[in-house]
Structure formats: C-alpha cells, structure tokens
Amino acid sequence: MAQTFEEISASDFFYRNRDIAGFTNPSRAIFVAIREIVENSLDAAESQKIPPEIFIRLSFESEATKDTQIYKLHVEDNGCGIPPRFIPSAFGQILYGSKYKLKQTRGTFGLGGKMSLLYGQVTTHQAATITSSTGDTNKIYQFKLMIDIQRNRPIIIDRKVLINKDGWRGTIVEFSLEGDYLRAMPKILEYFKQTAMVNPYANLTFVDPKGRLYKFTRVTTIMPEPPKETLPHPYGVDVELLQRLIAITECTNMTDFLRRHFHRVGEITAQKFLEFSGLTPSKNPKKLAHEEIVKLTQNLKKFKDFLPPDASCLSPLGEELLRAGITKELNPEYLVVHQRKPSTYGGHPFIVEMGIAYGGGVPKTGSFVIYRFANRIPLLYDEASDVSFRVIGSMNWRRYKVSPDMPIAIVVHLCSTKVPYKTVGKEFLADRAEIRREIANELREVARQLGHFLTRQEHVDREKKRISIFSKYLPRIAQFAAILAQRERIPDIEKLLKSVQKYGAEEE
C-alpha cells in the first residue's frame, strides 16, 4: 500500500499536539487558559503605559464528566483595544499576532490566547465572544467566532457594532472550556498572587465559580518604561535571517546594509567588519552568492568589535517596583533587591533582577521558597528543571549563615527579547551558560547582604540575651551582697543596668 502525504495547518497541528502548549490535562488546561488571556490583557495595558485594571470571572456552566466541568471564562481589561479588522484573525488564527517584533513581550509565539480558545472550542464546541474598542471612535465591536481548524482561519458567526456611550477602551474575551477547577485552584490563586507581586501597578480582580472574590490591589501607579523595538544583533543572525534581510533591503551597498539592518552597527564598525570579511563596501548585497552569504553569517559571529546590545528593547521592573511588589505580597522582616547590568546570550540582550526576603509573611516550608519570573510571567510548573532552581541548589549557603529551614523567599526575574523557554508552555528556563552565570552572580550579591543582616541579628540576639541575664541576676546578687555585708539597704543596681543596656544599644 502506497504512503499518503498530506499537509496540516498550524491550528490542526496544535489541536493534535496541545500538550506541548501546556494543555496537558483538565486542571492544567484551565490554569493555562486563564494565564494566557490575562497576560494578553497586561501587555495591552502596558503597551500604552496604562496601569492595568483586569477583571476575571470563572463561572460554572454544567457537568462534563465525573471529574471535569464546563466553565465560562470572562476576562475584561482596560488596554489599548483591537481595531475591528484585526479581531477575527487575532483570536481565530494560530500563529497570528503582534508579538513577533524584536522587543520584550510576555507572549512569545502568538499562540497562547488562540490556544485557549481552540481548547475551549474542541472541549465544548461553543463559539468565543470578543468585544473590543480602541476608544478612538464611539463604537464597540463584538464578534462571535470559532476557528476553522483545518484551514487555520476564523469563522465569524455573528458581528455587532454597539454604541460606546462611556468612551470605554479595552477588550473582553468570553468563552467556555472544560476543566477541573478544584484541582487547579491552588495554582490559579498562586498565579494571581505572583502576578500581583511582579506587577505592583496592576489591579487584579478574580471571581471564582463559587462566587468568592479575590482582589489584588495596586500599590503604585508608576510603571516601567515600555520596551522599544530593536534590530537584530550581528551575533544573533543565521543564514535564513540574513537572506530575508537581503530580500527586503533597499540598500545598494554593504556599508548601508549593515548600518540599516543591524543593531548598534555604525559606519566605522561596518567598514572594519567588511575589511575583516574581505568584502568590498560598494558591493550590492542582493548580488551576494549563496556561499558568500554563508561566509558572511560565519564572519558576523567571529568579528569581536561589534558593540553589545543595549537594553532599550527591554523593560525590567527596576529595584523600586520589585521591592514594592515583594513587600506587598510577602511583607518580609528583611528584604534586599538588586538588578544586574544588561548582558547577552546568542546576541539577545537580557537582564536579571533578584530579591531575597527573610521572615515576616514568607511561608515556612522547611526549604527556600523560589518565585520564578520571565518577562513578568510567573513560572509555576517544572521548578526542578529551571536554571534558577539549579543555581540556588548548588550554592554554598553556609558561608552566608543561611540554612534551608529559614523562612527565606528568593525572587528571580529574567527579562529578554528571547527568553530561552524549553517548551511552548513557558514553564521553565533552559540552562544557558550566560544566564546561569548572571543568576549566580546576582544570587551571591543578595546573599551577601542577607548574610550581613543575619550576622547583625545574631549579635543583637546575643546582646539581648546578655542583658536579660544581667536583669535577672543582678537584683539577687545585690540582695545577697547586702546580707553578707550586714547592711539593711540594698545597693542601687539601676546605674549598672543602664550602662549595660546602653552598651548593648550601641552595639545593636
């Protein structure tokens, strides 16, 4: 029997392989669906530097099986809104979106939101309702749509235009899906807590299927600067990307081509590189042979004088916002936060931010509590596979007077134009040498400061214990001394106690 060959669409591929996007079982699927839609909402607000106001409601609809139920998920935001001509494809076409530009974004693949709707469609066979307005006109556009899985195209079932009397701007996503909320509840609530920690300028309101209200209130309206789009760095270019750039360029010589299409390449650097590569500056890039393109790619990686990428395409939280977020959610006794200088891996810039919290509201679990974030996304699954977990586990904590049974939380945030996720589900970071090194250096920095604090605390505790011993035994010693000296009046020990306490206070 002859083999049959066929082509499937992107929607069909992810329909057949939804596990790789995180939709592995009913409890994890409902968690991922909420996370993906909320992330889109946060991005939509932050792109306009609007403090996010996001309302999430999960309501019970019906029983599906013995262990799963049908729920309706409603997510409303105050973001930039979506122009009506883009709404059907933005929610009904897999691998279509606004996140393929070279800058820091939460979403990476243009996949998560559509995968949530796709999962809802294949488990309930109900359409999704998308309502949006950009606030520029007095109209609100509402689409009821499904995904044509075989053709990877949106199917518009209904379309309405509503009057926008209040000048509302934002997007509402509503769809049904099968899930197991009871098992997913701890992860979902932890997700909101951690999202509030790393987005202290956001208001998050969640209503669960039993009508319980969870509100995470912002503590600041200060927001990080939105990232700027950047050009590819020479160290991150491969043959395919170089061919694409050559195909679209309008430059007629190599000097202009390098300056226009690559990050931080000026005229002097371009001339040095062309001399290094043995290419004529006046050569037209479109006339490069295939072998010359391959050699050019190799030389781009070998040339040592390219400037490292700058961090304008990144949007780190910054120490003050990270401190505000951790304080809001954990209220620790002691907290130190630090941000590393920008670094690169494979031509992609990244920044590591870290906080270490001790005592107060830090959960006591018998081991370190590790909070992992990438581009402000909480990473809640597969902790043991993450590079942060491995670095923290390999540290010699005794030199910092730290033991795992102490109430300590470690917050690690990586922001990059290309986060090295190991899976499409965005759950843990790959062990890249450059990232491992930056995390380790940052960890030593905050651990040193925690060690100094613990040393001071140890000294203070020792002094308090010493003073308490004096307070306890000096009155008795004075009394016995009076009896031995056959005096009726007991010596005044207050001056001695005050001098001891003063010495202790100075030491403290």
Beta strands, then each sheet from edge to edge (+ up, - down):
strand 1: 53-63
strand 2: 69-76
strand 3: 128-133
strand 4: 139-148
strand 5: 153-163
strand 6: 170-179
strand 7: 203-207
strand 8: 213-216
strand 9: 334-339
strand 10: 343-345
strand 11: 348-358
strand 12: 369-374
strand 13: 377-379
strand 14: 408-416
sheet 1: 5+ 4- 3+ 6- 2+ 1- 7- 8+
sheet 2: 9+ 11- 10+
sheet 3: 9+ 11- 14+ 12+ 13-
end
